[in-house]
Amino acid sequence: MIPLFDLTRQYSQLRNEILETVDEVLSGGQVILGPWVEKFERELSEYLGVNHSIGVANGSDALVIALRSFGIEKGEKVVTTPYTFFATASCIVRNGGVPVFVDVDPDTYNIDLNQVEKIIKSERIRVIIPVHLFGQTVDFDNLCFLKEKYGVKILEDAAQSIGSEGKIGDRVQKSGTFGDIGVFSFFPTKNLGAYGDAGAIVTNDDELAEQSRSLRQHGSKKKYFHETVGYNSRLDALHAAILSVKLRYLDQWIKRRIEIAKLYQSLFEEYNLPLKYPKIQDKGYRYHVFHQYVVEFRDNSERELARKHLNESKIGTSIYYPLPLHLQKCFEEYGYEEGSLPISERLSKTTLALPIFPELTDDEIEQVVNKIREVF
């Protein structure tokens, strides 16, 4: 059996470090916020190169709180992509805003910034939420051009891309740090994952950071005194301590993920398979960290045939995402119909995620590719 993702292999390597850390936390008796959370927040800020990191309960809450920190008002329009996890759009609605979905680039699967500019020219848009999908960084040169030209705010959804990098001119920075505010998820399957739900908000803006810290704790800056109605969304000390252990290995794990992606690519090229797969370029910086390795088949029937054959061969796969957000029932009031965002709709029918995690072996990768060869 070759799983899509296997947390047990990672745990077996880190078991002693993690158990020692868990014992330290529990022996200290403080398990909500406190020194362990502060320690991880400092380490995350240092890793990313930002002034503020605010640990929260999960990535979905991070999006809600980050967007609310902008002071979004009821009915305001926020641009985002339909080809992403549900929370990217639900945070807009939960804040009283209106999601404006823009189709994706057919090569990167990230939001098409040329289409975003057309919308900004014709409608009043205050915030853009780009997603660094599957670990690949959005084009920051163009994104920052839009920010400067039109004065829009940028909330980066970096839930899948911790450690990836982007470039503006000659300056290289990590994803989540270019916009006004960025969010991360530490869901267990992420490149940096906790053993349960966890997330973080990052920013260089002191005011946004103060607002986010208050909102994560019932809108309170001083205990029992509440300036607004916030949320109960605090990062647990246990998760923070474990994330501190794992953060030390993150770059090593990312390096292995890129090696796996390169091996997939070389095998697909060697066998000349009629697939579309991520083409790895040498840009001099780490623009893709391969949270997922997603390939694209020629049509839905071919994708389903491959998926069935791989699953019968006990090889894990997944579909990200089977129904784009603009076609979800809960968003039907916004008037999108099938055919309105064709690239996202096509990808939902033709893409398939293949196994990728740092402990995956070269032999297992070759087995996956050989099973795909059998389909063709």
N, C-alpha and C positions, 0 to 999 in steps of 0.2 A: 504493500500500500504506500502511495506517495500522497501525502496530504497537501491541500492548498496552502496551509499554514500550520506549523506545529510549535506550540509554546513549550511543550515538555522538553524538547531538545535543548532549548535555551536555558530552561530552569535547571536542567541537570548539570550544566556547566557553571551556573552561578549559585547553586543551591547553598553552599556554605556561607558565601558572602551575604546572601539575602536572609538566611535564617539568623545569622549573627546580628544583622541590622534590625530585623523584626524584634529580636529579643531586647536590643537596646531601647527601641521605641517603647515597647510594652513595659519594660522595667522602669523607664522614666515616668510613666503614668500620664503624660500629656499626649492625647491622640487627635485632638482637633486643633488645627492651625499650630501655633507655637514654633519652637526652634527648628524642628525638622522641616516644616514647610518653608520657613524663612531661608533655611540653608539651601533647599532645592531652588527656591526662587532666585537666590543670588547666583547659584551655579548656572541656571538657565539663562539669566541675563548676561552673564559672562560669556557663555557659549555662543549666544546669538549676537552679542554686541549691542544690547539695548539698556536703557536706564531702569526700566521697570518690568518685572514679571509678577503676575498675580495668579496664584493657583486657585482653580475653581473645581467644582465637582465633576464636570464633564465638558466635552467640546461643544455640545449643544448649548449649554448654559453660557459658555464663553462667547458664543455668537450673539445670544440674546443680550447679555450684559454689555458687550462691546458696542453693539449697535445702539442700545439705549443710552450709552454714555455720550453719543453724539447729540442727544436731545431730539431724536426723531419725533415728529408730530403726526397725529392721525391723518391718514390719507396721503402722506408723502410717498413719492415713488423711489424705489431702490432697484438698481440694475444688478442682475446676477445671471448665472447660467442655469439652464434646466437640466444639464447633464452632470449631476452631482448628488451627494447624499441629501436627504430631505431637510435636514436641519439648516442648511444654507438658506433656504427660502422660508422655512417656518419661522425663523427668527425675525424676518421682516413683518410677517403677519402678526406675530405675537407682540410686536411693538406698535401695532396699529398702522404699519406702512402697507404699501401696495407693491408686490414684486413685479418687475418688468423683466421678462426673460429674453435673453439674447442668445442666438445660436452659437455653436462652437466652431473652432477652426478644425477642418477635417484631418489635419495631420497631428496636431498636438492635443486635440480634444479640450483644450482650454478655451475660455470665452473669446469670441472674435472681437477684438478691440476696434476694428474698422466699423463694425456694425454698432458697437457701443457709441462711437463718436456721432454717427448719424442720428441716434436716438437723443443724445445729449443736445444736439443742435435744435431738435424739434420739441423737446419736452423738458420740463423743469425737473432735473435730477440732482439730488444733493449727495448721494452716496452710491458707490460702486462696490460690490462684493465679488472680487475675482477669486477663483478657486485654483490652487496649484494641484491640478488633478493627477492622481496616481503617483504623485511625487515629482512632477515636472513643473518647473517654475514658469509663471506667466511672463510674457515679454515686458520687462520693467521699463525699458526705454519708452515704449508707446504708452504704457500705463501712466507713467509720471508726466508724459507730455499732456495727456488728458487732464490730469490733476492740475497742472500749472495753467493750461489754457482755459479750462472751464471752471476751475475752483471747486471741483467735486472732492468729497472725502473718500478715502480708500480704506476699506476694512478687508484685510487679507484673510481669506480662509486657507490657512496653512495646515489644516488638520492632518493632511496626508503627506506633508512635505518637509517635516523637520530635518534640517541639515542641508536642504537643497539651496542653491545659490542663484542669484540673478545679477545683472550688470546694468549700470547706468553710466554711459561713457566709459571711463576707465575704472570706475569704482565697483567692486564686487561686494555684495552683502548677502546675508542669508534670507531666505523667504520668511515672511512674517514681520520683517523689519523695515520694509520700504514704505509702507502705507502709514496712515495716521495711527492705526492700531492693527494688531494681528492676533489671530487665535490659533491654538493648537489643541489637538485631541491626543490623549494618552490611553485610548481604548486598547485593550490587550493585544490586538492584532497590528497596531501601528508600529512603525519602525522603532519608536521609543514608547513602550507600552507598560502600563501599570497592571496590577492583577485585579482589575475592576475598572469602573469608570473614573476618569480624571481628565483635567484639561487645564489650560492656562491662557491668559490674556497678556500680550506684551505691547509696550509702547515706549516712546521717548517723550511723550507729552505728560507733564506732571498733573495737569488737570484731569485728563482722561484716566490716568492711573488712580488718582484719588477717588474719582467717581466710581470706577470699577471695583476698587477695594470696598467702598461703602456698599455698593449694590450686592456684592457677594454675601454680605452679612446683614440682611434685612434692612438695607439702607441706613446703616448705623456707622458713624465714625467714632462715637463714644458709646460704650456699653449701656444699653437700655435707653438711649436717646436716638430717635429716628427722624432724619430729615426728609426721608421719602420712604415709600414702600418698596423694599428690595426683594431679595431672594435668599433662601438658605442654600448656598452653593459654595461650600468651603472644601478645599482639597484636604483630604485626611492625611494625618501625619504618617501613617503606615505607607500609603501610596507615595507620598513625597520622599520618604526615606529609600524606598525601593527604586524610585525613579533616579535618585542621586547615584545609586549603585550602577544602574543601567546606563546612565548618561556617559559614564566613563568609557563605555564600549561602543557608543553610537557610531562614531566615525569608522571604527573597524567593521561594524555590521554593514554600514552603507557601502564601504569598499567591496565587501563580498557580494552585496546585492547587485552592484554594477558589474562585477565579474560574471555573475550568473546571467544577467541580461546580455552581456557580450557573447557568452557561450550559446545562449538561445539564438542570437542573431547569426552567429557563424554557422550553426547547424542548419538553420532555415535557409541560409544562402547556399550552403554546400549541397543541400538536397533540392534547391530551387523550388520550394513549396510556394503555391499561390496564396500566400498570406500577406497581410499588411501587419508589420510589427515595428516596434520602436527602433528607429535608426539612430545609433549612438554616434554623436559627433564629438570631436575634440575641440572644445571651446576654451579650454584653459581654466575652466571652473566647473563646479559640480551642479549642473543645471537640472539633473534628474536623479532622484534617489530611489526610484523603483519601489514605492510602497506596494504597488501592484504591477504585474507584468501582463499587459492586455494586448491580445492580438485580434485582428479583424478579418473575418471570413468574407467571401464574396456575396453571400446572401444568407437568409435566415435558415433555410433548409440545410445548408452546408454547416453552419454553426451548430445546429441542433444534432446533426449526425456526429460531428466531432465530439460534442459534449457527451452524448450517449455512449460513444465508444470509449472515451476516456474514463467516464464514471464506471462503466462495466469492467474496465481494466484496473479499477480501484485507484484511479488518479483523480485528485480533487480539482474541481473547477468552480467558478462562480461567474455570475453575470452582473456586471456593474454598468448600467442600471437598466432593469427590464422595462420600466415605464418612465420616460422623462417627466420632470416635475410639472411642466406646463400642461400635461395631460392628466395629472392626478385629480381625482374626484374632488378633493378638498379645495382645489384651486380653480374649479370650473367657472366660478363667478368672474374671473378675470378675462374670459372670452377667447382663450386660445383653443384652436381646433387642430385636429390631426392634419398634418401637412404644413402647419404654420412655421415650424422650426425643423426642416427636413433632415439636417445633418444629425442632430441629436436623436431624432426618431429612427434614422437608419442605424446609428451606432447601437441603439438599444436592442436591435434585432440581429446584429452581426458580430458583436465583440464578445470575447471570452477571456476571463482571467485564468492564467496558468500558475502552477505552484511557484512561489518565490518566498524564501526566507533564508537568513544567513547560513543556517545549518544544512540546507539542501546540498546534496552531493552532486558532483559532475555526472556520475553514473545515473543518478535519478533524473537529471535534466535530459540526458540522452534517451532514457526510457520514455519520457514524456514526448519528446520530438519524434521518436520512432512510432509511437502510437498515433500521432497526428499524421505521419507519413502513410500509415495503413489506411487511414480514411481516404486520402487522395489516391 
